[in-house]
Amino acid sequence: MRVSVGANGNASVTTGLPVLDHLVVVLAEHAGFDLELELAPEGADAEVAAAGEALGEALGELFQGDVRG
């Protein structure tokens, strides 16, 4: 997975689940970050979990130390 914050909101997402692809693309577009995500085909539950974990890790690394209260 690749994520670029402060970018154009371009996204390339291939999870095998069209609705998940759409939701992640819309998230990137509205949040304004570029995103590239491709997952190996698995069961739906595993794909959703893998996408969430990958996105969380990528964004966590980018925003580490940026705590707002």
Residue pairs with C-beta under 8 A, 6 or more apart in sequence:
1 35
1 36
1 37
1 54
1 55
1 57
1 58
2 34
2 35
2 36
2 58
3 33
3 34
3 35
3 36
3 55
3 58
3 59
3 62
4 33
4 34
4 35
5 32
5 33
5 62
5 63
6 32
6 33
7 32
7 33
7 34
8 32
8 34
9 28
9 29
9 30
9 31
9 32
9 33
9 34
10 28
10 34
10 35
11 24
11 25
11 28
11 29
11 34
11 35
11 36
11 37
12 35
12 36
12 37
12 38
13 20
13 21
13 24
13 25
13 28
13 35
13 36
13 37
13 38
14 21
14 37
14 38
14 39
15 21
15 24
15 37
15 38
15 39
15 47
15 48
15 51
16 39
16 41
16 42
16 47
17 44
17 47
17 48
20 47
20 48
20 51
24 35
24 37
24 51
24 55
25 35
28 34
28 35
35 55
37 51
37 54
37 55
39 47
39 50
39 51
39 54
41 47
42 50
